[in-house]
Amino acid sequence: MNLQEASRLIIGLRAAGWNDTDINDLILWMETGDERYKPVPKDE
């Protein structure tokens, strides 16, 4: 993924209502595979 694609991903997630911490955790999980950053469903 290049920087333009990464930027569009972040902008899209913000538009979908994600906060910056959740976005960063997702990116960390994607890059490292560390389970502590894995996304979990939110209760609505």
N, C-alpha and C positions, 0 to 999 in steps of 0.2 A: 504494500500500500504506500503510495507516495503522499507527500504532504498535502496536496490539494484534496485527495480522497479522504485523508484523515480529518482535514478541516471540515469537509462537507458532512462527514459522519458526526462530528461533534456538534455542528450547527443543527443537524437533523435531530439528534437526541435532545438537545436543548428545546427545540421546537415541540418535541413530543412530551415535554414536561420533566425530563431527567435533570437532576441537579449535578453540579460539577463533581461532587464526591462520587456519585454513582457512575458518572462517565469515566472518571479517572480509574476507579476500581475495575470497570469493564475492560479498559485498555490494558491495565496491569495484568488482569487475568488472561487476556488474549495473548499478550507477549510472553508471560512467564509460566502460565499454567498453574500458578499458585492458587490452591483451592480457597484460601481465605478471601480472595477477591472475586470469587465466582458470584455472578448475579443470582439473587433469590427473588422469588415472586413477592410482591408487596400485597398485603391485605388491604382491600378497599372498603 
